[in-house]
Amino acid sequence: MKLLSWNVNGLRAFYKKGAFDNIFELDPDIFCLQETKVHPEQLPEEVRKPVGYEAYFDHSKMRQGYSGVAVYVKNSSKYKVLSIEYGLGVKKLDQEGRMLVLHLDHIDFGEISICNGYFPNGGVDPARLKYKLEFYDQFLKFIEKLRKQEKKVIFTGDVNTAHNEIDLSRPKENSNHTGFLRIERDWLDKVIQKGYVDTFRYLHPQEAKFSWWDMKTFSRDRNIGWRLDYFFISPDILPHLKKAEILNNMLGSDHCPVWLELK
């Protein structure tokens, strides 16, 4: 099973650049998009219903052109979608369209829950950091509940925090900036302590590779970046882990896609 995740920073603009079509060249079984900034009815037919895929969307209920996530699932005899959840079941955290959960039954892996999240940015003011940390805590409770239901868990998306110093270019300069605050990184420590596996770091323990660059300062040209995009798996999936990559040569957004293969 091949999975891709990408913060597209506006799905309509992403499509107009031709980047959406490039995804299909990789032939993913499932791909997850974040920061779509769109209601599905605003999308052209080939994005809303691409041939060979079923698509699911959530969007901000507060304002247009903000946040939003999407999951595309290839039609396959190997698995079937059992159900879709929109959000975490917490009303005040579900208004921005930040989470889609796909429950599927796979012929080889059994029941898997795939959580696609566009996690909040903690910047601007203290209220947003508080919101981000509350979202983090509720999300961890949510996936732990899934595990108690004997579901395997994959979660992916733009987590909006670099975990350790290897995960960004300038850790010392950013130690007091959101995205690398100790309190944000502590949550990722907690995720690891619960047994979830950061697939890229598991397979590439010493590799410094990034998935987001500040376009205003042309940071991508100099590879001054942050690793903000992840695939985590519950420990029962680890024996199936084949590949986890950051596809930093793929263009179309200020983020690049991340990739996961299970065997």
N, C-alpha and C positions, 0 to 999 in steps of 0.2 A: 504494500500500500504506500503510495507516494502522496505527500502532503506539502503544500506551499502556503506561506503566510506573508502578507505584504501590506504595509501601511501605504495607501496610494495617494493620500493627501488630495482628495477630491476625485471621485471616480469618473465624472464626466470629462474633466480635463485630462485625466490619465488615459481614458479611451481615445480622446482626440489626438493624443501624442502617438498613438499606435501601440502603447505599452500593454494594453489589455490583450491584444491578439498574441503578443509574445508569450504570454503565460501558457497558451495551449501547445506551443512547441515543446514544452517540458512534459506534457501529457500527465498532469497530476490527477489523481483520483478525487482529491478534495482540495480546494483552495479557499483560503480565508482572507478577507480584505478588511482593513480598518480605515477609519477616517474617510468614509465614502462621501460624506457631506451632501447626501442626496436622498430624496424619497424615490422609491423604485419606479413610480409612474413617470418620473422625470427622465428616465433612462431610455435610450434607444432599444428596440426589440432585441438586437443581437447581444446587448449587455444584460438585459433583464432576463432573457431566455436563450442563452447560447445553445447551439445544437449539441445534443448529447449530454447536457447537464441539467440538473434541477438547481434552482437558485432560491436562497432565502435571505431576507433583508430585515434589519431593524434600523430605525432612524430616530433622531432627536424629536421629542414631542414638545420641546421648548422653543426652538427656533430653527429656521431653515438654514441649510448650508453649514451645518455644524455636526461634528461627531459622526456616528453611524458605522455599522458593520454589515458584512455580507459573507455568506458561505455558499460555495458552489460544489455540487456533488455529481460526479460522473455517473451516468446510468450504467449499472454493472450487475451481473448475476451473483457476484461474490458477497454483496452486502445489501441490506435494505435499511432505509431510514425508518426507525420506530416512532420517533417523535422529535419535536423541536421546542425548545424553551427560549423565550425572549426575556432576557434579564435574569436577575438573581432572586426575584420574588420579593424585593424590598422596594417599595414604590418610589421613595425619594432618590434611590440609586439607579432606578431604571428609566428615568425620564430623558436621559441623554442618548439612549440607543447604543450602549457600549458593550453589550454581551449577547451572543447567540450561542446556544448549546444544542448540539446535534447528537441525538442518541441513535446509535445504529447497531445492527447485528451483523457481524462479519463471519463469513464461513470459516476463516482460519483463527481469528482472534476472539470470537465471542462478542459479548456486548461491550461496546466502547462508547464513552461520552467524550465528544470533542468540543471544547469550550474555546470560542474565538472572542477575544476581548481587546477593546481599545481602552486601556486603563487610563484614568485621569492624569493630567499633568498637575503637579503640585505648585506651580508658579503663580504669579500675579499677587496673591494675598494669602494670609494665614488660613482663611476659610477654605481655599481650594486644597491646601495641603491636608487639612483636616478631612475634607471630603475624600481625597485620594486614599488616605490611610483607612478610612471607614470602608471604602470600596474594597481595598485589599483584604481587610479582616473578614468582611462578609463573603468575599469570593472564596477565601480559604475554607470557611465554614461550609460553603456550598459544595466544593469539590470533596471535602472530607465526608460529607453526607452521601455523595455519590459512591464513594469507596465503601462505605458501610452497607450500601445496597449491592455490593459485590460487582460494581461496574469498574472496568478499567478506565483510566482518565488520561486524556491528552489535553493540555491547554497551551494555547498559542496566542500571539498577538504582540502589540506594542505595549510593553509593560511600563514604559516610561521611567525606568530606573536602570542604571548600569550597576551591576552587582559588586564587582571588585575592581581594584586598580587596573587590572589587565583589560578591563572592559571599556576604557575610554582613554583618549590620548593624553589628557592633562588632569590627572586625578587630584593633585594637590591644589591646583587653581580652582577646582570645582567642588572642593570638599564642603563648602557652605552654600552650594547652589542646589536647588531642587533637581531631582534626577540622580543625585549622588549624596544626598544627606544620609547620615548614619541611620536615622530612624526609618528611611525608605529601604535602605539596604538590609536592615534588620529583618524586615518582612521577608525578603528573599532568603535570608538565612533560615528563617522559620520554615519556609516552603521546603528547603533542602532537608531540614531536620525531620520533617514529616515523611521523608522518603522519596519525594519527587526528584526526578533526575533532569538537570539542565543538559539536554542532549548534545548541544554543540560543545559545551565545556567538558562533558564526559569523554567525548571522542577526540577533542583537541585541547588538552589541558593547558598547553603553553602558548597557544596561538592567539595573538592580539588581532582581532578582526572586528570590523564595525558594521553597523546596519543603518546608522543615521548620521547625517552631516548637515551643518548649518549652511544653507544655500546663500544667505546674505553675505557671508564672509568667504564664499567660494572654498569652503573647507574640504569639499570632496576632492578637489584638484590636488590638495596636499595630504589627503587622508587623515585629517584631524577630525575624528569622529567618536561616536558612542555606540556600544552594543545595547540597544534598547528592545530588540525583537527576539523572541524566544520560542522554542518548543520544549515544554516540560512534559514528562511522562510519569505515570505512577510506576512503582517498582515492578509490578507484575508484567509490564510491557518490555522491560529492559532486555530480556533474552531475545526479543525480536528486533532490537535496534540494529539497523544496517548502516544508515548514513544520516548525518546531520551537517548541513552546510549553510554558509552565508553567501548568497549569490551577489557579491558586491560589484559585479560587472554588468548587472542588469539595471538599466536606467528607466526613468519614468516618474520618479518621486524623489523627495529628500531622504526617503528610506530606500533600502533595497530588500528583496525578498529573502526569507529564510526557508529552508528545505528540510524535510524529514522523510526517511524511507524506513519502513518496517518490512521484515522478511518472514 
